[in-house]
Amino acid sequence: MKNQPPATLLNRTQEHIHLAETFGAHNYHPLPIVIERGQRVWVWDVEGKKYMDCLSAYSALNQGHCHPRLVAVAKQQVEKLTLTSRAFHNDRMGSFLQELAQLCRMEMVLPMNSGAEAVETAIKAARKWGYTKKGVEADKAEIIVFENNFHGRTTTIVGFSSEPQYRAGFGPFTPGFRIVPYGDLEAVRTAVGPNTVGVLVEPIQGEAGVVVPPEGFLRALRELCTAERVLLIADEIQTGLGRTGRLFCCEYEDVQPDMYIVGKALGGGFYPVSAVVAGQEILGVFQPGDHGSTFGGNPFACALAQEALRIIVEEKLSERAQEMGAYFMSRLREISSPHVREVRGKGLLIGVELKAESGPARPFCEKLMEKGLLCKETHQQVIRFAPPLVIEREEIDWAISRVQEVLA
């Protein structure tokens, strides 16, 4: 912003954006809004204008902005104890791990911070399991992944992405991954070999444009992995914890993976909390010194995550996502628009794919922002609608009226 006027001549929005773009690396292209306050499904910018949040920080805000129960827990815990490191035990971690393990119908949990850290943890666990339990030859383990996947931004993870921009300029990459088409069971079957230790899958590909696999795909993956003694690793960082209308999206096909990877809404929108949840045979491969995190499992994170889980269960947010998501999608499909190619999704993870001739989704998101509705484009042609799960039917109607004006 070389020609930007002095900060004294800018309004508050311009001033904040000027500072961010001057002193921050340009690795994001946010909409030109500066948010300073949030409550439930609503946020307010620094100029005082009110907006509906239909992104939920990429599903990290399933419980809504500043849920009062989480505010209370955060205040209580921050005055008591925030960090011990894993050099010591703390009084919040054990009961949190127990509740998360039981919700997942698993035996053990390894807590981390960001979603990408949890994915890296799952990769390490699967590889070590392959060497110590399955008998794969040292340094030969392979993990099958899918085209258009999004599992994070670390060097290893972008190395098995099929998106050129995610990889460009960041090589060389970690070997040991085989990429196959999403939803293609026969391609997975062909890719499985004696060195295959895991299949890493998103039950719905959110960043790829809310891509839903063919019905029965996850169940067939489960059967194949069981038959071949391969770990089924479900990345439910975005789809889990109620977002798609089930506690976990895998439950739509009665699938129990060998590992769940969870994050985002696990921190309730307050703090980065992630985890790998699995059986003792898998997570039991780690010995002291094998893996760790200074902040992973800290008491502040555990207190928030435990309350975040209880809110999802006690306020029946999974059921709410199913009901409100069905209503939201039905209303979107009623819109007569020359731009819309398809409306798809599950629960409150919804994608509206625009026709190529209508141009990219970004300008549509900018127009929606002007009307008080915050969405974000994904994969160029898709507008993602993923409001907090506490949204009411009347609020959906309010949003639909704005969407209709922009799309029609």
Number of C-alpha atoms within 10 A of each C-alpha: 8 5 5 12 12 9 13 8 10 14 11 15 15 17 17 16 16 18 12 12 13 13 8 11 8 10 6 8 7 10 13 11 18 17 16 11 14 18 14 21 24 21 20 19 16 15 13 11 11 17 20 26 28 24 23 25 16 22 30 25 29 37 32 24 25 18 20 12 14 23 14 13 17 20 11 13 17 13 9 11 14 17 17 15 16 14 7 7 13 17 12 19 20 14 13 23 22 16 15 22 20 13 14 19 13 19 18 22 24 21 27 26 22 20 25 21 24 27 29 18 21 27 20 17 22 29 28 22 23 27 18 13 13 16 14 19 12 12 13 15 23 24 25 21 25 24 17 21 24 23 26 18 15 14 15 21 21 23 21 26 22 17 16 10 10 18 18 10 8 13 11 10 13 12 14 16 21 17 18 20 14 22 21 14 18 12 14 22 14 9 15 21 13 15 21 26 30 28 24 24 22 27 24 24 24 24 18 17 23 24 19 19 15 11 11 13 17 27 18 14 22 22 14 18 23 14 9 14 15 24 24 27 28 28 30 26 28 29 31 29 29 28 35 30 28 22 23 27 26 23 16 17 14 12 18 19 23 22 27 26 28 28 31 28 32 31 27 30 24 21 19 21 29 28 27 27 29 25 15 12 13 23 23 13 18 16 8 6 6 8 11 16 13 13 19 23 30 25 25 25 29 27 24 28 30 23 20 25 22 15 18 24 16 8 14 17 25 23 20 23 29 21 15 20 28 18 17 21 22 12 15 22 15 10 16 11 15 12 17 20 14 13 18 18 23 22 27 32 28 26 25 25 24 23 16 13 8 13 13 19 22 18 12 22 22 19 18 22 20 13 18 19 25 26 24 23 23 20 17 16 22 28 25 30 26 28 31 28 32 21 24 13 14 9 12 18 14 13 21 19 14 18 19 16 13 17 16 12
